[in-house]
Amino acid sequence: MSLYWTLFILILIIQFFPVRKNTERTAKVKLVLSLILLFIFGAIRVDFGRDYPAYENIFNEVKHYSFLSEYYDAHSEIGYLLLNKILPSYRFLIVLLTAFTCITYYYLFKNYIPRKYYWVGFLLMAIFGQMMVFFQFSGLRNAITINIMALSIPFIIKRKIFLFSLLVLLAYFFHTSAVFFMPLAYFIATPTKFRKKELISWSVIFLFLLLFSYSALIDFLASFIENYFGRYNSYIDTVNEATHKSTFILFGFVFVMFIMTLIILYKENLPPADNVIMKLSMLFLLAFLLGALNFRMSQYFAPYFLISATIVLNRVQHPLLKFGYISAVIVYMLYAFFVVYMGIPEFPYKEIHTIFDY
């Protein structure tokens, strides 16, 4: 873990490095240098997380056969298998997907985070590790779809459903979960300002999910998931464990953050892009209320929750709302990272290996 924290300390040093004129150009240079460090960290990783060996085995198996039709793995979509087939080595795949992730982060920072808050974005990225860097550098197929979804945000803002649908189709060939979360993002995250009717609707949905029994919801959906989406059965099998791990702190955090987000969306005159990002951040919060049915929803929407914090710092004038929001985010995510995530048995990132270790 020391390598991980060293990485983000260096990135923050770059972000705070004094320059004669803090212009858009200098901010861009700092952003690029920071993401180059993140790229190097990702490109040299070896045996990173629990999925690394499995993905390496898939790559080697695909290379073993002359045609993709000779190889079948129910847990790998055709787009990902084809990518494995055409690339020369597993290391090349790791480097390529790391570059794709860093380019996506450059796009998100450049377009949706005010440059004076780039440092906040990187700070939150560090403590969001289990939902961002660790997850995307471990789950390669998921990382591709998460990146494609991020690049589709302009089509959500401009309501370009045909072009958005093409990206959904592309993402589907790398991970089928895209057909759940990308359409959800399009239809929920509209660029318009909250009206009273929408405020009431969101409040009802939130209270329903907050109060509804986990076990009843899972019993209702389990047979459907088992019949049509067998790859998610492991999530159903671990529902009791996930339920018992839910704490008062989690529900308190989600409740407070959701209320503050509703107030911001209703009271503030946000531009269309900010409205979309803030609504996507609410989907991140709702994911926590789904327990085992969360699947990968929180990881899909974590980047927008990060960006929403910088939007609040930049747009919200009320000091209690502004600093209450950002303080709650930092305090809870620190708790989630150091107490909950690092506290699990056999924490997979305790030791981070690189190509220089072999």
Secondary structure, DSSP 8 states (H G I E B T S, - for coil): -HHHHHHHHHHHHHHH---SS--HHHHHHHHHHHHHHHHHHHHTEES-SSSHHHHHHHHHHHHHSSSGGG---TTS-HHHHHHHHHSS-HHHHHHHHHHHHHHHHHHHHHHHS-GGGHHHHHHHHHHTTTTTHHHHHH-HHHHHHHHHHHHTHHHHHTT-HHHHHHHHHHHHTT-TTHHHHHHHHHHH--SS---HHHHHHHHHHHHHHHHS-HHHHHHHHHHHHHHH-GGGHHHHHTHHHHHHH--HHHHHHHHHHHHHHHHHHHHS---HHHHHHHHHHHHHHHHHTTGGGGTTHHHHHHHHHHHHHHHHHHH---HHHHHHHHHHHHHHHHHIIIIIITTSTT-TTSS-EEGGG-
